[in-house]
Amino acid sequence: MAYRNPMLVSFSVSNYRSFRDQAVLDLRAPHGRASGAKPWDGNIQSVAAVYGANASGKTSLFNAVKAMADQVSQSYRSRVQPSEPFAFDEVSRTRPTEFSATFIAPDGICYAYGFGLLGGLVVDEWAERYSTARPTLLFQRDQMGVKFGKALKGANQAVERIMRPDALYLSAAAAAEHDGLAPLYQWFAGRLLLFPALIHRQLINQVLAVLDKDPAHRQRVTDILIRADLGLVGVEATRRESFDSDRREDQTLLKMLSQFVGRNLSMDPADDDEFEAFATHVANGQTYRLPLDLESDGTRAMLCHAYIIDLALREGSTLVFDELDTSLHPLLVRELVRLFQDRRSNSEQAQLIFTTHDVSLLEAGYGDGAQLGRDEVWLTDKDDSGRSSLTPLADFGPRTRENLARRYLSGRYGGVPDQLDLFDPALV
């Protein structure tokens, strides 16, 4: 069963940071209400927003997705990273941390893949292909070895021989150029883009370095900035000679950006200059160039957002943002979300998954109404024992015309602080 666009169908994690029990982000909308691709049992959402109180698990969910992608892309070269099990009971420290994802890969086929980590070792790993509604086993790994399904063709045993106990089989297969598993690796490495909160403060010059080599991409990003009403008519960069330490720092930051966009963005050895960025303004008929460092944090954030969103929309990627609304006006956030909801701007069915505190996206009486439907909203909450949970808003059965923002802030759906009286008269 083949589909047109790569997309995330579902993601799950258990025994990771504050998620002791399994948390599942399932982007298949009930009753076929979502727009987008149609896999075997329903539509896939193009937008998912995760709300919750501070320290309720939103960033832990983001980090779980990133941890899974990092293990796939890096474990063969540098061994698996610590699994970070739930810390508030003794039993969890002896249990594996489990990750799994179901997704449509670049070859148009739906796959499911997962693994478990314990004590820096891989304790289980598996992959399945959905050629029909029933999964077909590709491989199953445990501490005794790897079992291969008949559907997986290629150098299976050769990869098993180079596989280490502290590295994923999929990561080793990618290093060995195993064609049968290449689509799975390609989705993690090239179609899953991760953007941590506030990372724009570190990566402005690196984004501009990439845009300098791609004029068409730079023009599209500039158009987005102009339409965002930031007072800009252009963004440009000039090169200046830099010291060796500056160049090493640029290389390090470019490697960080490469992880987020899923491709190598390292500078060529000949790139011995550092970028100095400028924003172009027009006032009273005159053009002025101001250093980008003098622009607001919101302008710099929007530049990085525009870069990564343009990339995701053109390539049909799954974009995961932690705190999408940081430093941005609510109307700008609504517009960024709308880009992914509109089939005209999102013809490749890219996905936007983000954490946020911006309740205006839920407000029925704000602007043109709620920007998010109930199937696009998820809630994290934490109980008294420190365990986080992830729940779709649809499970609360909100009515069609219900004011989601008001009900959310009142605590009807959970995901809000239990007590906000920060003043203690006894301390006066």
FENPE-V856818 format. One record per pair of residues at least 12 apart in sequence whose C-alpha atoms are under 7 Angstrom apart, sorted by the first residue. I is the first residue (numbers start at 1). GAP is how many residues later the second one is. D is the distance in Angstrom with one decimal. If there is no record, write none. Layout:
i;gap;d
I;GAP;D
I;GAP;D
//
This chain:
i;gap;d
1;108;6.5
1;129;7.0
1;130;4.8
1;131;5.7
2;106;4.9
2;107;5.0
3;105;4.6
3;106;6.4
4;104;5.6
5;101;6.9
5;103;6.3
5;311;6.6
5;343;6.5
5;344;6.6
6;98;4.6
6;99;4.9
6;100;5.3
6;102;6.5
6;310;6.7
6;311;6.9
7;96;5.6
7;97;5.1
7;311;6.3
8;94;6.4
8;95;4.3
8;96;6.4
8;310;6.7
9;17;6.3
9;18;5.4
9;19;6.4
9;35;6.4
9;93;5.3
9;94;4.9
10;15;5.5
10;16;4.3
10;17;5.7
10;91;5.6
10;92;5.2
10;93;6.9
11;13;5.8
11;14;5.2
11;15;6.5
11;89;5.8
11;90;4.4
11;91;6.5
12;12;4.3
12;13;6.2
12;87;5.9
12;88;5.3
12;89;6.4
13;51;6.9
13;85;5.5
13;86;4.7
13;87;6.6
14;83;5.9
14;84;5.3
14;85;6.9
15;70;5.0
15;71;5.2
15;77;6.6
15;81;7.0
15;82;4.9
15;83;6.8
16;67;6.9
16;68;5.6
16;69;4.6
16;70;5.5
16;81;5.8
17;43;6.6
17;67;5.7
17;68;5.5
17;69;4.8
17;70;7.0
18;39;6.4
18;42;7.0
18;68;5.7
18;368;6.6
18;369;5.4
18;370;5.3
19;67;6.6
19;368;5.8
19;369;5.0
19;370;6.6
20;66;5.3
20;367;5.9
23;366;6.3
23;367;5.6
24;366;6.9
27;17;5.4
27;18;5.2
28;14;5.8
28;15;5.4
28;16;4.5
28;17;6.2
29;13;6.5
29;14;5.7
29;15;6.1
29;16;6.3
29;346;6.2
30;12;6.9
36;313;6.3
40;93;6.0
46;294;6.4
46;295;6.5
46;303;6.6
46;304;6.4
46;305;4.4
46;306;6.2
47;293;6.7
47;294;6.9
47;304;5.7
47;305;4.9
47;306;5.8
47;329;5.9
48;304;6.4
48;305;4.7
48;306;6.5
48;328;4.6
48;329;5.8
49;304;5.9
49;305;5.1
49;306;5.8
49;307;6.9
49;327;6.1
49;328;4.9
49;329;6.0
50;304;6.1
50;305;4.6
50;306;6.3
50;327;6.0
50;328;4.6
50;329;5.6
51;304;6.1
51;305;5.6
51;306;6.1
51;327;6.1
51;328;4.9
51;329;6.3
51;364;6.7
52;327;5.5
52;328;4.9
52;329;6.2
52;363;4.1
52;364;5.8
53;362;5.3
53;363;4.6
53;364;5.5
56;324;5.7
56;325;5.0
56;326;5.1
56;332;6.1
57;323;5.9
57;324;6.9
57;331;5.7
58;297;6.2
58;322;6.3
59;263;6.5
62;260;6.4
66;128;6.8
68;31;6.5
69;119;5.7
72;96;6.7
72;98;6.6
72;99;5.2
73;98;6.0
73;116;6.4
75;92;4.9
75;93;6.2
75;96;6.3
76;91;5.0
76;92;6.6
76;95;5.4
76;96;5.4
79;87;5.2
79;88;5.1
80;40;6.1
80;41;7.0
80;86;5.6
80;87;5.6
81;39;6.5
82;38;5.6
83;14;5.9
83;34;6.0
83;35;6.5
83;37;6.9
85;12;6.1
88;298;7.0
95;23;6.9
96;20;5.6
96;21;5.1
96;22;4.6
97;19;5.4
97;20;5.2
97;21;6.5
98;17;5.9
98;18;4.4
98;19;6.6
99;15;5.4
99;16;5.6
99;17;6.4
100;13;5.5
100;14;3.8
100;15;6.5
101;12;5.5
101;13;6.3
105;78;5.7
105;79;6.2
105;82;5.4
106;77;6.1
106;81;6.4
107;76;6.2
109;21;6.9
110;19;6.1
110;20;5.3
111;17;5.6
111;18;4.5
111;19;5.8
112;15;5.7
112;16;5.1
112;17;6.4
113;13;5.8
113;14;4.4
113;15;6.4
114;12;5.6
114;13;6.6
120;46;6.2
121;44;5.6
121;45;4.4
122;43;5.9
122;44;5.7
122;45;6.6
122;46;6.7
123;19;5.7
123;20;5.7
124;17;5.3
124;18;4.5
124;19;6.8
125;15;6.0
125;16;4.9
125;17;6.7
126;13;5.5
126;14;4.4
126;15;6.0
127;12;5.5
127;13;6.7
137;12;5.2
138;13;6.1
138;14;5.2
152;28;6.1
153;27;5.9
154;24;6.4
154;25;6.8
154;26;6.2
155;23;6.5
159;13;6.4
159;14;5.8
159;17;6.7
170;15;7.0
189;73;4.9
190;71;7.0
190;72;4.4
190;73;6.4
191;71;7.0
191;126;4.6
191;127;6.0
192;125;6.0
192;126;5.0
192;127;6.2
193;67;5.1
193;68;5.0
193;69;6.5
193;124;7.0
193;125;6.1
193;126;4.8
193;127;6.1
194;66;4.8
194;125;6.0
194;126;4.9
194;127;6.2
195;65;6.1
195;125;6.1
195;126;4.8
195;127;6.4
196;125;6.1
196;126;5.0
197;125;5.0
197;126;5.5
200;100;6.9
200;101;5.5
200;104;5.8
203;50;6.6
204;100;6.7
205;70;5.9
205;72;6.8
206;48;5.9
207;97;6.9
208;29;6.8
209;66;6.7
221;85;5.6
221;86;5.8
221;89;6.9
222;12;5.7
222;13;6.6
224;82;6.5
225;78;6.9
228;104;6.9
230;69;6.8
231;50;6.4
232;47;6.6
232;48;5.8
232;49;5.1
233;47;5.6
233;48;5.7
234;45;6.0
234;46;5.0
235;43;5.9
235;44;4.6
235;45;5.9
236;41;5.9
236;42;5.4
236;43;6.5
237;38;5.9
237;39;5.4
237;40;4.3
237;41;5.9
238;37;5.6
238;38;5.2
238;39;6.5
239;34;5.5
239;35;5.5
239;36;4.7
239;37;6.0
240;33;5.3
240;34;5.4
240;35;6.4
240;36;6.9
241;31;7.0
241;32;4.8
241;33;6.2
242;31;5.6
242;32;5.7
251;15;6.2
251;16;6.7
254;12;5.6
277;14;6.0
277;15;5.4
278;12;5.3
278;13;4.4
278;14;4.8
279;12;6.3
279;13;5.6
297;30;6.4
298;29;4.6
298;30;5.5
301;26;6.8
312;38;6.2
313;33;5.7
313;35;6.5
313;37;5.5
314;34;6.7
315;33;6.7
316;32;4.6
316;33;5.5
316;34;4.0
317;33;4.9
317;34;6.4
318;32;5.7
318;33;4.6
318;34;6.2
319;32;5.9
319;33;5.0
319;34;6.2
320;32;6.0
320;33;4.7
320;34;5.6
321;32;6.3
321;33;4.5
321;34;6.6
322;32;5.6
322;33;5.1
323;31;6.5
323;32;4.9
323;33;4.9
324;30;6.0
324;31;6.4
324;32;6.1
325;31;6.2
325;33;6.7
330;30;6.9
334;27;6.5
334;37;6.6
340;12;6.6
359;46;5.6
360;45;7.0
362;42;5.4
362;43;4.8
363;40;6.2
363;41;6.3
363;42;4.9
364;39;5.4
374;19;5.9
374;20;5.6
375;18;6.8
375;19;5.8
377;15;6.2
377;16;5.5
378;12;6.8
378;13;5.6
378;14;4.3
378;15;5.4
379;12;5.2
379;13;6.2
379;14;6.6
379;36;5.7
380;35;5.5
381;33;6.5
381;34;4.7
396;17;6.8
//
